[in-house]
Amino acid sequence: MSTPSPYEILGVTPSASMEEIKIAYRRAARATHPDLGGSEEKFKQVQQAFQDITELENPLSHDQTFQKPGEAPRAGFTARPFDERLRKTPQQPKAQMSTEYVPALSDASFTWLSKELSEQRIHGEPRKRGLFANRARLVREATTINLLSKNVLNVLPAARLVNGVSSRQGGHYEHILVAGYRMAVINTMTLPEGYYSFDGNVLRHGNKMTQPPVFNISALQRNFMQMNVMAFTLVLSPTGNRHEPVIEYHRNADPSLGTSPNVLNAAGLVRELKLFLGSGPTPNVVDRAAIAHLREAMY
């Protein structure tokens, strides 16, 4: 018997849209999850199938990887509707083009950020806030930096990660990832493995309810008017399993509607960041002024 394709495992056709695949994945994950009476082996197959379809090295070409010869590429789907027209035309992925600096590194009149710091991929590190250090938060932040470095920065050469940013309005942002003129703001939390449903406000696991950290990005959007700023909450597993916990959105809380926050496990976050940052109009550009301003706000 031949090995089923990722599409067959999820129960969709190769011509299915990413939205249909995402819905099928959530349905299959719930049906096979060990917490809900499913098989651990089948659950892992579902996780791997979804990863094979959506999480590839090239963040802009996953629509074409499993398509049949002569078949038109499928339209993509991501956490929010950020102009999918940019990803429908087969072309050389802009995110893989040579990195461009604005202003150029040769511009001697630009003194806000040195050439060395402009080329640096990661800025800042986990630090305590105030007099006391929260060890759990510091471990989460270090884990997240490692995750983003290995799975996002290595795919998007122009991406820059700035850690530990505070706003004048009192907000704290654990991680800010910038590529071109798109900015992803990431805060983290840790939850036990299992199946969670998210209604746009709280995560439910059996009879337990947990509210993700609330953080406002409106100040960042005002300060970086040239950027498309989006917030993400990363839910980490204590075991380091990138596919846990499993998070399913209620129908009226799906982030694609633009009204709910993005709450994702590690695998989901990596996938969505590649899509969001990698499909921007100029993902190969490093905005040196933006990085300089973010560095000034590091705590």
C-alpha positions in Angstrom: 0.0 0.0 0.0 1.4 3.4 -1.0 2.1 6.0 1.6 -0.7 8.6 1.7 0.1 12.1 0.7 -0.2 15.0 3.1 -3.4 16.0 1.4 -4.9 12.6 1.8 -4.0 12.6 5.5 -5.8 15.8 6.0 -8.7 14.8 3.8 -8.4 17.6 1.2 -7.5 17.7 -2.5 -4.3 19.2 -3.8 -6.4 22.1 -5.3 -7.7 23.1 -1.9 -7.0 26.6 -0.7 -4.9 27.2 2.4 -8.0 28.2 4.3 -9.6 24.9 3.5 -6.4 23.1 4.5 -6.2 25.0 7.7 -9.8 24.1 8.6 -9.2 20.4 7.7 -6.0 20.4 9.8 -7.8 21.7 12.9 -10.6 19.1 12.4 -8.1 16.2 12.0 -6.0 17.4 14.9 -9.0 17.4 17.2 -10.1 14.0 15.9 -6.7 12.4 16.5 -5.5 14.2 19.6 -4.7 11.7 22.4 -6.5 14.0 25.0 -9.7 13.4 23.0 -9.4 9.7 22.6 -7.3 9.7 19.4 -4.0 8.0 18.5 -0.7 9.6 19.2 0.7 8.1 16.0 -2.1 9.4 13.9 -1.9 12.8 15.6 1.8 13.1 14.7 0.9 12.1 11.1 -1.6 15.0 11.0 0.9 17.4 12.4 3.6 16.3 9.9 1.2 16.5 7.0 0.2 20.1 7.8 3.9 21.0 8.3 4.8 19.4 5.0 2.2 21.5 3.2 2.7 24.8 4.8 6.1 25.1 6.5 8.7 24.9 3.8 12.1 26.5 3.5 10.9 29.0 0.9 8.1 31.0 2.6 6.7 32.2 -0.7 6.5 29.0 -2.7 4.6 26.6 -0.6 1.6 27.0 -2.9 3.6 25.3 -5.8 5.4 22.6 -3.9 2.7 19.9 -4.0 0.9 21.0 -7.1 0.6 18.7 -10.1 2.4 19.5 -13.3 0.5 22.2 -15.2 -1.7 23.0 -12.3 -2.2 26.7 -11.5 -0.8 27.8 -8.1 -3.3 28.1 -5.3 -3.9 31.3 -3.5 -2.4 31.4 0.0 -3.9 32.0 3.3 -2.4 33.6 6.4 -3.4 34.8 9.8 -4.8 38.1 8.5 -5.7 39.4 5.0 -2.4 41.2 4.1 -2.9 41.6 0.3 -2.6 38.1 -1.0 -2.2 39.5 -4.6 1.5 39.7 -3.8 1.8 35.9 -3.5 -0.2 34.7 -6.5 2.2 35.4 -9.3 5.0 32.9 -9.6 8.3 34.8 -9.4 11.6 34.8 -7.7 10.9 35.1 -4.0 11.8 38.7 -3.0 12.7 37.5 0.5 15.6 35.5 -1.0 17.0 38.4 -3.0 20.1 40.2 -1.9 19.6 42.3 1.2 19.2 46.0 0.6 19.8 48.7 3.3 17.8 51.9 3.5 19.6 54.2 3.8 22.5 52.4 2.0 25.4 51.2 4.1 27.6 53.5 2.1 25.6 56.6 3.1 28.0 58.4 5.4 25.4 61.0 6.4 23.3 58.4 8.2 24.8 58.0 11.7 21.9 56.6 13.7 23.0 53.0 13.2 26.4 51.8 12.3 27.2 49.4 9.5 28.1 46.6 12.0 24.8 47.0 13.9 22.8 47.3 10.6 24.2 43.9 9.6 23.6 42.3 13.0 20.6 39.9 12.9 19.7 39.8 16.6 19.6 42.8 19.0 19.2 42.6 22.7 18.7 39.7 25.0 16.4 38.5 27.8 16.7 40.9 30.8 15.0 41.4 34.1 12.5 44.2 34.5 12.9 46.3 37.6 14.5 44.9 40.7 13.5 41.3 40.4 14.1 38.8 37.6 11.3 36.5 36.5 13.2 33.3 35.6 10.3 31.7 33.8 9.9 34.7 31.5 13.6 34.8 30.8 13.6 31.2 29.8 10.6 31.7 27.5 12.3 34.7 25.9 15.6 32.7 25.4 13.6 29.8 23.9 11.8 32.2 21.5 15.0 33.9 20.3 16.4 30.5 19.5 13.2 29.4 17.7 13.1 32.6 15.6 16.8 32.5 14.9 16.8 28.9 13.6 13.4 29.0 11.7 12.7 32.5 10.6 15.9 34.6 10.4 17.7 31.8 8.4 14.9 32.0 5.8 14.5 35.8 5.6 18.0 37.3 5.3 16.8 40.9 5.8 14.8 40.1 9.0 16.1 41.7 12.2 15.0 40.6 15.7 15.0 43.2 18.5 14.3 41.9 22.0 13.1 43.6 25.1 11.4 46.8 23.9 9.3 49.2 26.0 7.1 52.0 24.9 6.7 55.4 26.6 3.1 54.4 27.2 4.3 51.6 29.5 3.9 48.6 27.2 6.5 45.9 27.1 7.2 43.9 23.9 9.3 40.8 24.4 10.3 40.4 20.7 9.9 42.5 17.6 10.7 41.0 14.2 11.1 43.3 11.2 11.5 42.5 7.5 11.1 45.2 4.9 8.1 47.3 6.1 6.3 44.7 8.1 6.7 44.3 11.9 5.7 41.4 14.0 5.4 42.0 17.7 5.6 38.8 19.8 4.9 38.1 23.4 5.0 34.6 25.0 3.3 32.3 27.5 3.7 28.6 28.5 0.9 26.1 28.8 0.7 22.4 29.4 0.4 20.2 26.3 -3.2 19.4 25.2 -6.1 20.6 23.1 -7.2 24.2 23.6 -10.1 26.1 22.1 -9.8 29.9 21.7 -12.8 32.1 21.6 -10.9 35.4 20.9 -10.5 36.1 24.6 -9.6 33.0 26.6 -8.0 29.6 26.0 -10.2 26.7 27.3 -8.7 23.3 28.2 -11.4 21.2 29.8 -12.7 23.2 32.7 -9.7 25.5 32.9 -9.5 28.9 31.3 -6.4 31.0 30.6 -6.3 34.4 29.1 -3.3 35.1 26.8 -1.2 38.2 27.6 -2.9 41.4 26.4 -0.6 43.9 24.7 -1.5 46.9 22.6 0.5 47.7 19.5 -1.3 50.9 18.6 1.6 53.0 19.9 4.1 51.1 17.8 1.9 51.6 14.7 1.7 55.3 15.4 5.5 55.5 15.8 6.2 53.4 12.8 3.7 54.7 10.3 5.6 53.1 7.4 5.2 49.7 8.9 2.4 47.1 8.8 2.4 46.1 12.5 0.9 42.8 13.7 0.7 41.2 17.1 1.3 37.5 17.9 1.2 35.5 21.1 3.4 32.5 21.2 2.2 29.6 23.4 5.2 27.4 24.3 5.1 23.8 25.5 7.1 22.8 28.6 8.5 19.8 26.7 9.7 21.9 23.7 7.2 20.2 21.3 6.7 22.8 18.6 3.3 21.3 17.7 1.9 21.5 21.2 -0.4 22.8 22.6 -2.9 22.4 19.8 -5.0 25.6 19.5 -8.3 25.7 17.7 -10.1 28.9 17.1 -13.9 29.3 17.4 -15.5 30.2 14.1 -16.2 33.8 15.2 -12.6 34.1 16.6 -10.5 33.2 13.6 -7.7 35.8 13.2 -8.5 35.8 9.4 -11.5 37.9 10.4 -9.2 40.6 11.6 -10.9 40.9 15.0 -9.1 38.3 17.1 -5.4 38.1 18.2 -3.0 35.6 16.8 -2.5 32.9 19.4 -0.2 30.2 18.1 2.0 27.3 19.1 5.6 27.4 18.0 5.1 25.6 14.6 2.1 27.8 13.9 4.0 31.0 14.7 7.0 30.1 12.5 4.6 29.4 9.6 2.6 32.6 10.0 5.7 34.8 10.5 7.2 33.4 7.2 4.0 34.2 5.4 3.5 37.6 6.9 7.0 38.9 6.7 8.1 37.0 3.6 5.3 38.1 1.4 5.6 41.8 2.0 6.3 44.2 -0.9 10.0 44.5 0.0 11.0 41.7 2.5 14.6 42.0 1.4 15.0 45.5 2.8 16.5 46.5 6.1 15.0 49.8 7.4 18.0 51.1 9.3 16.1 54.0 10.9 13.4 51.6 12.2 16.0 49.3 13.8 17.8 52.3 15.3 14.6 53.5 16.9 13.7 50.1 18.3 17.2 49.8 19.7 16.7 53.1 21.5 13.6 51.6 23.2 15.3 48.4 24.5 15.1 48.1 28.3 
